[in-house]
Structure formats: structure tokens, C-alpha cells
Amino acid sequence: MQIPFFQRGVRINLTSRDIKFETLNDMWYRKFLGGKGLGALLLFNNLGVSVDPLSSENVLIFLTGPLTGSSFPSASRGVVVTKSPLTGTFLDSNIGGNFGKALKSTGLDYLIIEGKAERPTWLLISDNGIFFKDAQAIWGKSTSETELALKKEIAQRGVEVAAIGPGGEQQVYFASIACGQRMFGRGGAGAVMGSKNLKGLALLGQSELPWFKSEAFLIEAKKAREKLQSNQSTKKGGTFPQYGTSFTTAVTNSMGVLPTRNWQEGVFEKADSIQAEEFFKKKGRSKTCYQCPIACSMIMKPESEIDSESAMRRPEYETIYAFGPNCGISDVDTITKANHLCEEYGLDTISCGVVISYLMECQQRGIISDVFLNPLPEFGDADSLFATIKYIMENGKTDNPLAKGVKRLSEAVGQGTERFAMCVKGLELPGYDPRGMKGMALLYATADRGGCHVRGSTLRAELLMNPKDRFMYDGKAALAAGMQPIYAMMDSYSGCLFSAFALTIDDYAAALSALFEENITTQDLIDAGKRIWNLTRYFNCREGFSRKDDMLPARLFEDPVPFGPTKGQVVDRTRFEAMKDEYYKILGWDVKTGAPIIDLEEYTI
């Protein structure tokens, strides 16, 4: 048997500037795979209880998966793991592009970054060594300016840069980390990086990856590529290559689950103006992740009215929802510019859009508070949208709660506004209204990093495959409990979620069997996913979370959708609690507390 890893990690202490290399026993790779799974294990073993996420005691871990850097298609993901400043929960966020391949090529499987630098710093990480660099001259620069500056200084081909913008420096609780116009987006990993005075990482590696060259593995990679190239959703000219996720707007709007004006409605009357075709008209060139035939991303030609000289990435659906219907905006260029500003500042677009839509509803209702900026943004007003994004970016280190997420903001404002602060555990909700898809209600409530649609998604099951069942509660606990460990598993072996439209777990099991040179079954992978899901849940329970925190905003229980295909629907509290009971029982968790029952020795390095 071989392990498809270097079995090599490094601890970088920014305070002392100590660098320590380490290896992990084979057992941990077999049990936790890599990526999210290995990151959860390392976080659990390296972080004390109740640590302030923005203190020097928090750790920031970057990882790869077993397939990262290989020719296996749509498996290039890189992962960051930390404790979230936005939610206080376990946080993992992953990224496409070339970051994962670049990290693997340095000869490392993971980086554990500890402590806090005395002054702004960036790191050069290569297979020839790790070097601390002065970041004073680039502190305050945007993410793209930082990337260009570091690449210019290194002046070698193949450099990949992961950097924070002013949002991370200001420690906005939902700041992101950017790498080539892609984002470690949700939960505030960028704020953790900023709290450590770490401006960026430059990755430059040339290490060979010999385990990816076996005949058996290359055969499995070829089979998978052929499947992706023949599937209607992923083949050339298919849905994802043409439109990315922007096509989702038409689906959610037609079903009445497109959150509009801070989730007051489920249908946006101007949705036709922001459909996928409207973004497609502005396309420039496709952009793909390493070894991926789908090429779902698009660099759009800049428009003069967008007020930027740089090329802009086509927004994904979640961004279109957050800055579009949710803010009453129906203009493609406005949404694109808002997305671009967040990329340059280093801010999560979903969280930013939901914070702003909350402010817009406060303005609509005439709610006045001394914690607000003045004037408040208004639904449908582009100028106030842009101004608020800039204000949030500039005020992370102040006492103003606008930069600390909608949960803390609504608590500061009070006046009953908590009921329409659209978040779970502090993480702002993505663009699927669970009043019209009951399985998503349970997924949001129980996701390990807070309200999230990519810790198990019912989009395909409830909207695309069985739309007649979307209002039903029966069977949804089993659906959620089955999907969440599978998504945890995929985030661990570095698979892209879009590949699941063409590939199955069996395809990944065959590829990993070829890599590990032993029979790895589909059930082995599912068991690994359950092990990982139990560990992230245990981490959250250790931090004080319990069943009571598996809750939705009051609006979803109390305010029926006013019109459209989901008219009259709410999430019924009694049925919701019954779903939770069944969900905990299926996973073997304590029904009263929601805590998993695990043997800690199995998780202690």
C-alpha cells in the first residue's frame, strides 16, 4: 500500500518565526482522507476550548486532498480550516483554481499557521524553504494588487498567491481570502488571517507527484473525464460551462424560493433582467480550475459603466441572489460591480449582501438606531449598495457591528429586528428559501459551519427531481442525514460538487483504490464522511453549541410567503422539531442535546 501524500506538514509560528516540519501516521489519512477531514482532526487537536477566533491562539490550516494535483478531473480543491470569528463554530472553506495544486507542489500536505506576526508579513512557501517577508508596503492593497505585487517580486512562473484585502486587515467578521479571483469565502477566514498580521501566502513548488502516474489511476482518471465530457450538465456547451451557477436564478424564481427584499418574498418581479442569458451576453473567456474540463467560471469583459479597468468574474448564483433580488437590484452591471468590490476588498458576498438587505429593511420600516451608518441603504438603490460595501470594509476594527455580521448587528439594534436577521448560528443564509423546500430547513439548521447550502444540498432532490415533494417533511431527516456526511467526504478527497452531476462515489472510490493500492469501497468513503461529520459536530458542542442552536430565523416560522408558487408556506415549528428528533436518531446523536456520541481516542493524535 502507498499513501498518496507527502505525509508532511509544517507549523509556522508567526510570533517566534519557528518552522517545524512533521509527519502523520498513515492511519489518519485512511480515516480522514485529507482536506476538510484532516483539517478537522488537526484543528480539534491543536486548538483549546473557547479560544477567541481573532486571538493569536487560533490556528489557520491550509490543506490539500488525496486527489489534489492529479489528472483526475474536477478534484483540485484546496481547503482552509479554522475557528470562525463570525459564528464561533468549526469553519472549513474550499477553493478551486490552482491553489491546491500549488500547495501540493511545495511538497506539503498542510500548513498550520500559529501565533501573530509583530508587523505585516507575507510568506513565501516553496519546496526549497519557507521565508518570512515584510508586507508593510502592500498592507492596505486590494487582493488583486497584492497578488500582482508578490508575483512581481518573486518573478518566477507558477506562483500562486492567496491574500487578504482591506476587509481581512480590518478583521471584518466575514472577510475572505482570495486566490486568482477565487475565494475562501464563508465564515471569516480572512479576518483570522488579518488578526495574525498575515497579508498573504505565495506558493512556489516543483515537487513531483509520482503516485498519480500509475496505470491503474490514469485509467480511472480517463473514465471520469469521459463521463464529465458526455454529461448534459458538464460537457462542453452544457449548462455549467455556459452559465456556471447563474442558471439557478430561473429555477428558484419559478418555484417561488428566490429570497427577495431580505426574504420578505419568494419571487422577484424583475428576475428576467438578471437571468443567466443576461450575464452570458457579457462573456469574455472561460476560466477553469486545474485539470477540470467543465470550465464553469467566466471572466467578463469590463463595461465602461462598471467603473473598472480590470476584468471581472461572472458572479455565481449566491452572489446574484444576495446583491440582486435580496437587495431589490435588477441590474447585471450593479451585481457584477458589487461582486468585484467584494473580491477586491476580500469580503464574502453572501454575508455582505444579507447584512445590507437587513439594513434596507430597517430603512423600509423606519427603524432608527445609533449603530447605523447614515443614510441607510434602500432597496433597489445601487449607489447606496456600493457605499455600504465600502463602509463595511473600512469599519471592521471599530465597535460598529455592521462588520460583525447580521446576528450581532440585529442584536445591537434590537426593536424586534432579530426576527428578520437571516442567519443560522451567525452565518448569513444562501439563496434558497426553506419555506418552499423543507429539507433545506433542516440542512441550514444543522450545518457544521452555520446556515449553508454546500454542507449537503437538497436543491436537486427538492427542486429539480421531485418538486411535488418539496413541501413535505416526511423523509427529509433521512435525506439530510445521508447527504451531509457525503458532502464532508467530498470536501476531504478534494472533489468539486459540480462533478457529482456526472460522477458517483463509486468513481471516486475506484480512483482512490488505484492511488492507495488497496480496495477502498464506497462504504469506506461514506464511513469516513460520517466520522468527519461527527468530529465537526463534536467540536461545535465542545464550543457550547447544542440542539437549541439548530434553529432558523423567526421569519421562516412566522411569515408566510406572500405570493407565487410557494404562497402561504412557512416552516412549521412542530414538524421542524420532529425532523430534528429523527435526524439526531439516524446519526446516533443525543436527541436532547444534539451531541454526537463518539470515542475520543479515535480522534486524538
Secondary structure, 3 states (H helix, E strand, C coil): CCCCCCCCEEEEECCCCCEEEECCCHHHHHHHCCHHHHHHHHHHHHCCCCCCCCCCCCCEEEECCCCCCCCCCCCCCEEEEEECCCCCCEEEEEECCCHHHHHHCCCCCEEEEECCCCCCEEEEEECCEEEEEECHHHCCCCHHHHHHHHHHHHCCCCCEEEECCHHHHCCCCCECEEECCEEECCCCHHHHHHHCCEEEEEEECCCCCHHHHCHHHHHHHHHHHHHHHHCCCCCCCCHHHHHCCCCHHHHHHHHCCCCECCCCECCCCCHHHHCHHHHHCCEEEEECCCCCCCCCEEEECCCHHHCCCCCEECCCHHHHHHHCHHHCCCCHHHHHHHHHHHHHHCECHHHHHHHHHHHHHHHHHCCCCCCCCCCCCCCCCHHHHHHHHHHHHHCCCCCCHHHHCHHHHHHHHCCCHHHHCCEECCEECCCCCHHHCHHHHHHHHHCCCCCCCCCCCCHHHHHHHCHHHCCCCCCHHHHHHHHHHHHHHHHHHCCCHHHHHCCCHHHHHHHHHHHHCCCCCHHHHHHHHHHHHHHHHHHHHHCCCCHHHCCCCHHHHHCCCCCCCCCCCCCCHHHHHHHHHHHHHHHCECCCCCCECCCHHHHCC
